Amino acid sequence: MRKRLLNWDFWTLVTVLAAAVFGLFLIYPLFSLFASSFQDPATGSFTMKNFIRFVERKYYYQSLINSMWVTTCVTLLSIIIGTALAYFMTAFKVKAKGSVEILVIISMLSPPFIGAYSWVLLGGRSGVLTRFLSDLFQTEWPSIYGFSGILLVLTLKLYPFIYLYVAGALKKIDASLIEAAESLGCSGLKKVATVIMPLIMPTVFAGGLMVFMNALADFGTPMLIGEGFNVMPVMIYSEFINEVGGQANFAAAMAAMMVMITSAIFLLQKYAVNKKSFTMSSLRPLQAKQLTGWKNIVMHAGIYLLVLVSVIPQLTVTYTSFLKTSGQIFVPGFSLNSYITVFDNLALAITNTYAYSFIAILAIVLLGMLVAYITTRRRNWLTNIIDTLTMFPYIIPGSVLGITLLLAFNDEPLILSGTATIIIVSLVIRRLPYTLRSSSAILYQISPSVEEASISLGASPLKTFFKITAVMMIPGVLSGAILSWITCINELSSSVILYTGGTRTMAVAIYTEVIRASYGTAAALSTILTLTTVLALLLFFKVSGSKDISL
Amino acid sequence: MSVAIHIEHVVKRYDQTTIIPDLSADIQNGEFFTLLGPSGCGKTTLLRMIAGFNSIEGGQIKFDALVINDIPTHKRNIGMVFQNYAIFPHLTVRENVEYGLKLRRLDKAAMRQKVDDILRVVKIEEYQDRLPERLSGGQQQRVALARAIVIHPSVLLMDEPLSNLDAKLRVEMRGAIREVQNQVGITTVYVTHDQEEALAISDRIAVMQAGVIHQIGKPHAIYTRPYNGFVSTFIGHSNLFRGRIKIAGSEKYVVFQDGYQVEMDNLGPVADGQEVVVAVRPEEFSVQETGLSCRIHSRVFLGKYVNYTLTFAPDMLVPNQPAIEFSQDLGHAEKIFELGDSVTLRPNKAKINVFTADQSANLIKDVKQYA
């Protein structure tokens, strides 16, 4: 009797703890954000002034229009490119398919602003490509800055999401479905349009939402390459960082609007997908066919060109990092100058990155497993609420989360601003939902009777969790955690708001170095970051034993 | 070590739905006791209440004199075998079997001895270092059994352990289970919906439906003297005829609707003219000069015997029966009938059962509901 109460207490403790974590670091900050957005900067009283100001001035509301416009274009373009790539890679034999896949994944996982920055190096005002083309054609080459730059960089960064989603869905289509269509007299393009497309549509929508949210929330890319083309995250950031008093309330109002917009889109998508959701599993996946002649050549050329363009940022950055520098200026020849400077001046950023991300990932794995357990196996009203809360970070852009945390913990009783804790908290909150989802998915695969077997043999429920359930979950959770870790080390949008001199991370350091036009050190840091990403990715493949990535 | 289980006025409720309204049963020490019933009858629910995975909303369950209602599962010292085996996939066969012993902090030598013994008993010694996913269904079932028995539980609980196996293996495994249970002499509660399995394996069977036990008894008694209409039709097949009691002097008869009458010398207290239901099993008919007239409707040849379905005048029968059957033993049959043939069948008066008109009780002398 006693012991039973104690065990019941353990999971209750986890439930309460989880509720506290989400309450303190998610709900309370969001509440602070909304409260702040309705606050008059001068008097502190309730006001709609902040919102009115946004709607009244074209300078502000134009950024929302810009954001939506560029995000929509990025999403559509990503869907087209990603779906096409997935279709060709699955339906036809592609040489070096494995390498193509890995390069696509690398370009997806490396920090987006590295893309922006290296496209500036290439196609910016004094970019290599710009100068080369200008010399060649003796004309002014169109600018990479602004709308087209953001579109280019974000599409290249985000189409891999669609690719992975859709390729996964295509793998689940059983060949018999296609054969059934053919037996009914349907073939060629019609088959694609009437069978394959409808089957992958829910997946395309899900991936599209992911791309949309990422593109809308992205801060680094428009900051570096957007120039006059103002978008919401940049606007929020600059208004918030602006030292002129009272802007925080206005930034909060913009952030609040963004949260409302993303929530609306999220709910809309969920509604649309839920209405026509189905599951597929295939015993006999589609067989890749061999294309011949010019079709084969065109397909390969297209795929290789796409991949080349996708990894150009990484190549450029790596190349740049070995260029000889004098101060911030590149001089002819190669050297390790940039690396030496990095290790002399920015070593702290490197150690910070690894330290924060490791602590964060430990917290994520532990919390993720425990919370997944209570939300799948100990269902009650409180765990249901927690389950819903864990969806929130999906829809809160990084920079907005950064602001909410700052607003909430800038003052008594809990002052966290400027500490490492607040950065780690932001990492945990942002990435926890992903580990949670995958942990829940794994838990659903584990029959409850396995746990009951352990309990019937005399192990207490608590012991059973750690000896049986957790051990069975770990392989799946770990491989997911590696991917989460990669996104942690590359995280910029919330860290850039939360960092102070002593707590900056590599991603933040790259950003500040680029802003200072210190391209050599930025490149060296980026190379270190990319290398870490690639190594972690290789580890992931080793641990998970497959090349399937789901985010 | 082994205990008797006393289930006293137990109630199971989920929110407002009552699954088990009021159930009592006594399971003797060392007995092989089977809960048999159609799916959804509450048999697994009851088993999981004994295990402690389901709460008990009323009444009590005792192991000998100890009330276990509030003892958590892991303190009840039970062994459980699950429908899907629930083998720990990350542990080898041996580690699976050792799991419960390790929790009991046995010393190494004693543990090795016990595990070796049980692996031999269930005949899986040669697979002991394999991971379970490389075992067949039958082998996994043996591991599950060994793992549950090796801890010397007070009771062994088995939840449809054979339902995932193919027919041949099921027969083989049920022999193995019975043999192991005999060897260790442990009180066993076994849940199944398969009546043949229940009849073959059990010391006693409880036939359940809608959270109620209709009858408890030895397999033979349950089959030959079902307590009510549900048991008679759920266990094996029974043809139900409408009938009436006739008492003439000291002689008692059951009269069928067509006037054919059978003298019964084993009836309990009945009244003259009482409406009854007569249950006749397919093998309790014999082809005779006099008896009940009917036509052959269909025929299935099954080797040892031929199974016919019959057409009677509708008012002879209790309505809504799936089929009226007659099994003809080929060892003694003089002639095989063709479809449409008229036949006269005589029910064996020593074997047939007579129920009250509502089929709720058996009117044959000394048929007990709970034995």
Interface residues (C-beta under 8 A of the other chain):
Chain A: M1 K3 R4 N7 S447 S449 V450 E452 A453 S454 I455 S456 L457 G458 A459 S460 P461 K463 T464 I468 V471 M472
Chain B: A51 F53 D70 I71 P72 T73 H74 K75 N77 I78 G79 M80 F82 Q83 N84 A86 I87 F88 P89 H90 Y99 G100 L103 R104 A144 R147 A148 I151 L157
